[in-house]
């Protein structure tokens, strides 16, 4: 899946980076995606092209004399291109788009400068970028009202141009189907990276950040790192559940076997046909059943040859990310793993009502294909279908209001999600609930004395009326 608008394309691998951060920091995906189009037309601006900087992140004057800066997020940046003369200063330059997304999203984290985490309404999230919405600083010099209109209009246009994709993402589509193209593109972004460079250390740090660590081992900057490279590009492309995480190649081979995706080569008469996106495993002394020694990613296939991208490839004595070519059945190749690309790969923790709604929208396909995808994503397909059947029997507005008053749909966020799952607008339904309670003027019996520790009586609204939690009640004396 990719997004297109105004001649710009947001590639699947970049979308996945954004979704990962949105999930981590509880931020609306559409807020981040829309912001990046407003700021750089998804990377088409000169600043973005020159600096891998899609939002114009700028270097303070106090840092301009430094060659390298380590940001609070842990990302290392350098001095980039100049800002406009009237503003002065420089932009940050990032080693990769992954570094940029990591650093930029860190500003929006819970408890940070801005108040966007946990906001479920787009307009409220935009407001959280400004002081009026609880931010410590205003995000844009244009002011809140101008920026709000710009963001709302932009989101509507992007959403319409992509068949409602932003709505789908905001409703829980936090994990997209992964393609071989995704992981190959991420791997290509690292070509030329050398061991002990800043970007290499950042990659190793990313591997070590995900807990628990495989076999509890913390990879060192001096270690062999071919498998750490495969693991990190899997993480960044959203393919972790398909490929697994490891720093030891033999252990990774066993993971592939457990997943049922390992294809062992024989001494002769091999028939397996490698494809782009396959993981290839090597042993240099030609023993196909021995301990695995090296791992890489198949970028392309040319006739009988495979072309790979490998971390810790030794070229002219230098350990680096580089391309190599081999015969597809080279005696140094033990075998291939073929990840099951194209499936949603993990249970995103969505309530079953939300999953059922996605099924109704057609996101999970039909028949056996739907069942397989749901089960691979960790959901009970039978329970999901029962919820689908319940939802397609429509509930009227009046019925829903009555159920809410009786307490059936919970409170707060639980109620909002339940209302949405039934195809109704939470704000309109809540207004109807409040109106019904107000009009009904439920009878309240006054206690003879104030309860210990209780609140003071609320101000009277009219003869025999009090207001409680925004609802007016008629008070009558209890008959003896």
C-alpha positions in Angstrom: 0.0 0.0 0.0 1.2 3.5 -0.9 -0.4 6.9 -0.7 -0.5 9.4 -3.6 -1.4 13.0 -3.7 -0.4 16.1 -5.8 2.2 14.1 -7.7 3.9 12.9 -4.5 4.1 9.3 -3.3 4.5 8.1 0.3 6.2 4.7 -0.1 5.0 1.6 1.9 8.3 1.4 3.8 8.0 5.1 4.9 4.3 4.6 5.9 5.3 1.6 8.0 7.9 3.7 9.8 5.2 6.3 10.6 2.7 3.7 11.7 5.3 2.1 14.0 5.9 5.5 15.7 2.1 6.3 15.8 1.6 3.0 17.6 4.4 3.5 20.0 3.4 7.1 21.0 -0.4 6.7 20.6 -0.7 9.3 17.9 -3.2 9.4 15.0 -1.5 8.1 11.9 -3.3 10.6 9.7 -1.9 13.5 11.8 1.7 12.5 11.0 1.0 11.6 7.4 -0.8 14.9 6.8 1.8 16.9 8.6 4.6 15.5 6.3 2.7 16.5 3.2 2.1 20.0 4.5 5.8 20.3 5.5 7.5 18.7 2.5 5.0 17.2 0.1 6.2 13.8 1.3 9.8 14.4 0.6 9.7 16.4 -2.6 10.9 19.7 -1.2 14.5 20.7 -1.6 15.1 20.5 2.1 13.8 17.0 2.3 15.7 15.8 -0.7 19.0 17.3 0.5 18.7 16.3 4.2 16.3 13.4 4.6 14.4 16.0 6.6 10.7 16.0 5.8 9.6 18.5 8.4 12.3 21.2 8.3 13.9 20.2 11.7 16.4 22.9 12.4 19.7 23.2 14.2 20.0 25.7 17.1 22.7 28.3 16.7 24.5 26.8 19.7 25.1 23.6 17.7 26.3 25.1 14.4 30.0 24.7 15.3 29.6 20.9 15.9 30.3 18.3 13.3 28.0 15.8 14.8 25.0 16.2 17.2 23.3 13.5 19.2 19.6 14.3 19.6 17.6 13.6 22.7 16.0 10.8 20.8 19.4 9.1 20.5 19.6 9.8 16.7 22.9 11.3 15.4 22.6 14.2 12.9 24.9 16.5 11.1 24.7 20.1 9.8 22.6 20.2 6.7 21.7 22.8 4.1 21.2 26.5 5.0 17.9 27.9 6.0 16.5 30.9 4.2 18.6 34.0 4.6 15.9 35.9 6.4 15.7 33.1 9.1 19.4 32.1 9.3 20.9 28.9 10.6 20.9 25.3 9.2 18.6 22.3 8.9 19.5 19.0 10.4 20.7 16.3 8.0 19.7 12.7 8.8 21.5 9.6 7.7 18.2 8.0 6.6 14.4 8.5 6.6 14.2 6.0 9.4 16.4 8.3 11.5 14.3 11.3 10.6 11.0 9.6 11.6 12.5 8.4 14.8 13.7 11.8 15.8 10.7 13.8 14.6 8.1 11.5 16.3 10.1 11.7 19.5 9.0 15.4 19.8 5.4 14.2 19.8 5.8 11.6 22.5 3.7 11.5 25.6 4.9 14.1 28.1 6.9 15.9 25.4 6.5 19.4 23.9 3.2 18.8 22.3 -0.1 17.4 23.5 -1.1 15.0 20.7 -0.6 11.6 22.3 -3.8 9.8 23.1 -6.0 12.2 21.1 -8.5 10.3 19.0 -10.1 13.2 17.1 -8.0 14.8 14.3 -9.0 18.4 15.1 -8.2 17.9 18.8 -4.8 16.4 17.9 -4.0 19.4 15.7 -4.9 21.7 18.5 -2.5 19.8 20.7 0.3 21.2 18.5 -0.3 24.7 19.9 -0.4 26.3 23.3 -4.2 26.6 23.1 -4.3 22.8 23.1 -1.8 22.2 25.9 1.5 22.4 23.9 4.5 24.1 25.5 5.2 25.9 22.3 3.3 26.7 19.1 4.2 24.3 16.3 3.7 26.7 13.4 4.1 30.5 13.1 0.9 30.7 11.0 -1.1 30.3 14.2 -3.6 27.7 15.3 -6.7 28.6 13.3 -4.8 28.9 10.0 -2.9 25.7 10.6 -6.0 23.8 11.6 -7.8 24.8 8.4 -4.8 23.8 6.3 -4.5 20.4 8.0 -8.2 19.6 7.8 -8.4 20.5 4.1 -5.2 18.5 3.4 -6.4 15.5 5.3 -9.7 15.4 3.5 -8.0 15.7 0.1 -5.4 13.0 0.8 -8.1 10.7 2.2 -10.4 11.2 -0.8 -7.5 10.7 -3.3 -6.7 7.3 -1.7 -10.1 5.8 -1.2 -10.4 6.6 2.5 -7.0 5.1 3.4 -6.4 7.6 6.2 -9.7 6.7 7.9 -8.7 3.0 7.7 -5.3 3.7 9.3 -6.9 5.9 12.1 -9.4 3.2 12.8 -6.7 0.7 13.8 -4.9 -0.2 10.6 -1.6 0.0 12.4 0.0 -2.9 10.7 0.0 -3.1 6.9 0.6 -6.1 4.8 4.3 -6.3 4.0 5.7 -6.9 0.5 9.2 -8.0 -0.6 9.5 -4.6 -2.2 9.3 -3.0 1.3 12.2 -4.8 2.9 14.4 -4.5 -0.3 13.9 -0.7 -0.4 14.8 -0.4 3.3 17.9 -2.5 2.7 19.0 -0.3 -0.2 18.9 2.7 2.0 21.8 1.2 3.9 24.1 0.5 0.9 27.6 1.8 1.6 27.3 1.9 5.3 30.6 0.7 6.9 31.3 -0.9 10.2 32.1 1.5 13.1 30.5 4.4 11.2 27.9 6.5 13.0 25.1 4.9 10.9 26.4 1.4 11.7 26.4 2.2 15.4 22.8 3.5 15.1 21.8 0.3 13.4 23.3 -1.8 16.2 21.6 0.4 18.8 18.3 -0.2 17.0 18.8 -3.9 17.3 19.5 -3.7 21.0 16.6 -1.4 21.7 14.0 -4.1 21.1 13.5 -6.2 24.2 13.7 -9.0 25.1 16.9 -9.5 23.2 17.3 -12.8 21.4 19.1 -15.2 23.8 19.6 -12.1 26.0 22.7 -11.0 24.0 23.5 -7.3 23.6 25.3 -6.9 20.2 28.6 -4.9 20.4 29.8 -2.5 17.7 32.8 -4.8 17.2 30.7 -8.0 16.6 29.9 -9.6 13.2 26.6 -8.0 12.3 25.2 -9.6 9.1 22.2 -11.0 11.0 21.6 -7.8 13.1 21.3 -6.1 9.7 18.7 -8.5 8.5 16.8 -8.1 11.8 16.8 -4.3 11.7 15.6 -4.0 8.1 12.9 -6.5 9.0 11.9 -4.3 12.0 11.9 -1.2 9.9 9.8 -2.7 7.1 7.2 -4.2 9.4 8.3 -7.8 8.6 9.5 -8.8 12.1 6.8 -11.4 12.6 7.5 -12.8 9.2 11.2 -13.1 9.6 12.0 -13.1 13.3 14.8 -11.4 15.2 18.3 -12.8 15.8 22.0 -12.0 15.7 23.1 -15.5 15.2 22.6 -17.0 11.8 22.3 -20.7 12.8 19.6 -19.7 15.4 17.9 -17.7 12.7 17.9 -20.7 10.4 16.1 -22.6 13.1 13.5 -19.8 13.4 12.8 -20.2 9.7 12.4 -23.9 10.1 9.9 -23.3 12.9 7.9 -20.9 10.7 7.9 -23.5 7.9 9.6 -21.2 5.4 13.0 -22.8 5.2 14.1 -24.5 1.9 17.3 -26.5 2.3 19.4 -26.9 -0.8 20.6 -30.4 -1.7 24.0 -31.5 -3.1 22.4 -31.8 -6.6 19.0 -31.7 -8.4 17.8 -28.6 -6.7 14.5 -27.2 -7.9 13.9 -24.3 -5.5 13.6 -21.0 -7.4 14.7 -18.0 -5.3 12.7 -14.8 -5.5 13.4 -11.2 -4.5 12.8 -10.8 -0.8 14.1 -14.3 0.1 16.6 -14.6 2.9 19.7 -16.5 1.9 22.0 -18.3 4.3 25.7 -19.3 3.6 28.5 -21.5 4.9 31.8 -20.7 3.3 33.4 -24.3 3.4 30.5 -25.7 1.3 28.9 -27.8 4.0 25.1 -27.4 3.4 24.2 -29.2 6.6 26.8 -27.5 8.9 26.6 -24.5 11.2 25.4 -21.4 9.2 27.9 -18.6 9.0 26.4 -15.7 7.0 23.0 -14.3 5.9 21.7 -11.8 3.3 18.7 -10.6 1.4 17.9 -11.5 -2.2 17.4 -8.2 -4.1 16.9 -9.6 -7.6 17.3 -12.7 -9.7 19.0 -12.7 -13.1 18.8 -16.0 -14.9 20.7 -18.5 -12.8 22.2 -15.8 -10.5 20.9 -14.1 -7.4 21.9 -10.6 -6.5 22.0 -9.9 -2.8 22.3 -7.0 -0.3 24.3 -8.1 2.8 25.5 -6.5 6.0 29.0 -7.3 7.1 30.1 -8.0 3.5 33.8 -7.7 3.3 34.8 -5.7 0.3 38.5 -4.7 -0.1 39.0 -5.5 3.6 36.1 -3.3 4.7 33.0 -4.6 6.5 30.0 -2.8 5.0 26.5 -3.1 3.5 27.1 -4.1 -0.2 25.7 -5.9 -3.2 27.0 -9.4 -4.2 26.1 -12.0 -6.8 26.1 -15.8 -6.7 24.8 -18.7 -8.7 21.5 -19.5 -7.2 22.7 -23.0 -6.2 26.2 -22.1 -5.2 27.8 -24.6 -3.0 28.3 -21.9 -0.4 24.5 -21.4 -0.1 22.9 -23.7 2.5 19.3 -22.6 1.6 16.7 -20.0 1.4 13.8 -18.7 3.6 10.7 -17.3 1.9 8.8 -15.0 4.3 5.0 -15.1 3.8 4.8 -11.6 2.4 1.4 -10.0 1.8 -0.3 -10.8 5.0 -1.1 -8.7 8.0 1.3 -10.2 10.4 0.3 -9.6 14.0 -2.6 -9.1 16.3 -2.7 -5.3 16.7 -4.6 -5.6 19.9 -7.8 -4.3 18.3 -11.2 -5.0 20.0 -13.1 -7.7 18.1 -15.7 -5.1 17.2 -13.1 -3.1 15.3 -11.8 -6.2 13.5 -15.3 -7.1 12.5 -15.8 -3.6 11.1 -12.7 -4.0 9.0 -14.0 -7.3 7.7 -17.3 -5.6 6.7 -15.2 -2.9 4.9 -13.5 -5.7 2.9 -10.0 -5.2 4.4 -9.5 -8.9 5.2 -10.8 -10.5 1.9 -13.4 -13.3 1.7 -13.9 -17.0 2.4 -10.9 -19.1 3.2 -8.5 -16.3 2.4 -10.1 -14.1 5.1 -10.0 -17.0 7.6 -6.3 -17.6 7.0 -5.4 -13.9 7.3 -7.4 -13.4 10.5 -5.7 -16.5 12.1 -2.3 -15.5 10.9 -2.9 -12.1 12.6 -3.8 -13.9 15.8 -7.6 -13.4 15.8 -10.3 -16.1 16.3 -12.0 -16.2 12.9 -15.2 -17.8 14.3 -15.6 -15.1 17.0 -14.9 -12.4 14.4 -17.6 -13.8 12.1 -20.1 -13.8 14.9 -19.4 -10.2 15.6 -19.7 -9.4 11.9 -23.1 -11.1 11.8 -24.2 -9.0 14.8 -23.0 -5.7 13.3 -24.7 -6.2 9.9 -28.0 -6.3 11.8 -28.3 -2.5 12.2 -29.2 -0.9 15.5 -31.2 2.3 15.4 -30.1 5.5 17.0 -32.9 5.3 19.6 -32.0 1.7 20.5 -28.4 2.6 20.9 -29.2 5.6 23.1 -31.4 3.4 25.3 -28.6 0.8 25.6 -26.1 3.5 26.6 -28.4 4.8 29.3 -28.7 1.3 30.7 -24.9 1.1 30.9 -24.4 -1.5 28.2 -21.6 0.3 26.2 -19.3 1.4 29.1 -17.8 4.9 29.5 -15.2 7.1 27.9 -13.0 5.6 25.2 -14.7 2.2 25.5 -18.1 3.8 24.7 -16.7 5.8 21.8 -15.1 2.7 20.2 -18.4 0.7 20.8 -20.5 3.4 19.1 -18.1 3.6 16.2 -18.1 -0.1 15.7 -21.9 0.0 15.3 -21.6 2.6 12.5 -22.8 5.6 14.5 -21.2 9.0 15.3 -20.1 9.1 19.0 -20.6 12.8 19.3 -24.1 12.8 17.9 -25.1 9.7 20.0 -23.8 11.3 23.2 -25.7 14.5 22.5 -28.9 12.4 22.1 -28.1 10.6 25.4 -27.7 13.9 27.2 -30.9 15.3 25.7 -32.9 12.2 26.6 -31.7 12.3 30.2 -32.5 16.0 30.4 -36.0 15.7 29.0 -36.8 12.7 31.1 -35.9 14.6 34.2 -35.3 11.5 36.3 -36.7 11.6 39.8 -34.1 11.9 42.6 -34.9 11.3 46.3 -33.1 13.8 48.6 -31.2 12.3 51.5 -32.1 13.7 54.9 -28.4 14.7 55.4 -25.3 15.1 53.3 -23.3 11.9 52.8 -19.9 11.9 54.6 -17.2 13.3 52.3 -19.8 14.1 49.7 -19.8 17.1 47.3 -21.7 20.3 48.2 -25.2 20.5 46.7 -25.2 21.7 43.1 -26.7 25.1 42.2 -30.5 25.1 41.6 -31.6 25.7 38.0 -35.3 26.2 38.5 -38.1 25.4 40.9 -37.2 21.9 42.1 -34.4 21.3 39.7 -30.7 20.6 40.1 -27.9 20.0 37.7 -25.6 16.9 38.0 -22.8 16.3 35.5 -24.4 18.6 33.0 -27.9 17.0 33.2 -30.9 18.7 34.8 -33.0 16.6 37.2 -36.4 17.3 38.8 -36.3 16.7 42.5 -39.5 15.6 44.4 -40.1 14.8 48.0 -40.3 11.1 48.8 -43.8 10.1 49.9 -44.0 8.8 53.4 
